[in-house]
Amino acid sequence: MNRLTLLAGLILVLVTGCNFGASTPQPTLEPVSTTPPTLTPIPTLTFTPTPVIISIQVTAELINCRSGPGTIFDTLTEIQQGRTLRASARNDSATWFYVNDPGNPGGFCWVSADVTQVSGEASLLPVMQPPIAMVTNVDLRVEPNRIDVNCSQFPQTVFFEALVTTNGPTLLTWKWEISNGAVSDVGTLIIESAGTQAINEYYQINSANDYWVKLNVLTPNEVIEQATFRVSCTP
């Protein structure tokens, strides 16, 4: 009886171990995302350099503060001895300094190193190029500004003169224009320093009328100045 019970148990163990129909459960695989991660940009740090400011003291009795670095530029302000100025730039050779203009709040002008004393290292100042000189005034006149002649006395000659003022050296170009449609060729003049230059022209008038003459400054900046004159005649 014991033998039969032992044999039956052994058969049951063998049958259970040979159960090929049962499958081993496999783990479930989660899908892998292909979307790239979002990258947060790193902020860029901007550094603004601190402007260099150097104190300059006027050593001469009276100096000129000019529109550009040189005596060829016009004077904007006269500054007394002992005045302290703030320089923010210089020319290439550090012989002129760009300073706050005490005669024009918020404005600037140039002073010479020869008549000032620098408190600090001038080479640290940034270099500023000379400004472009400009035409600042035009005064136009006609001679004679009125003509009254016999109608048989034409043509009559009229002279034009323009006094052109610039604040520094420049190349001046211009042309004349008359109300009857005549236009001159372009004139050219090299101006070596600030000041006033005279430009002259003449024209022949062939009949009575009210005329105007116009000077068109083309460079360094556009300026137009006009004058009128009357021409009359009696038979």
Protein Blocks (a to p, Z undefined) as FASTA:
>chain_A
ZZmmmmmmmmmmmmmmmmmkbccdddddddddfbdcdddddddddddddddddddddfbf
bdcddfbecjkbccfbdcdehiacddfbdcfkopaccdddfklghiacdddfklcccedj
fklpccddddddddfbdcdddddfbdcddfklcccddddddddddfbdcddddddddfko
pacdddddddfbgcddddddddddfbdcddddddddfbfbdcdddddddddddZZ
